[in-house]
């Protein structure tokens, strides 16, 4: 598996499915070698995307374990907030205020 380092700038280019079919030999190396993504359109609306293997691995990694981890963190924060409310304490964190 490749090392997951975020690219500082990844360009997304919108092109029609027809244009993609015509220029596939030129466009695929662009996705693989240059950090870019292709958003294919049909009748001017987004239809599907062509991404590199690196991007796909990041999406799959996020879909699987990160979402569960985010939910656990959210539940933990909610429990701590409820406990603080019951104890009459001010909730921690900047920008939060009592109503």
Number of C-alpha atoms within 10 A of each C-alpha: 6 8 8 10 8 10 8 6 8 12 11 15 12 16 16 18 19 12 12 19 10 11 11 13 10 10 17 18 12 15 19 15 9 12 17 22 21 21 19 20 18 12 8 11 11 14 12 12 14 19 17 18 13 16 16 12 15 15 12 11 12 13 11 10 10 13 12 12 12 11 11 12 12 12 12 12 12 12 12 14 16 14 13 14 13 9 9 9 12 12 16 11 7 6 6 9 9 7 3
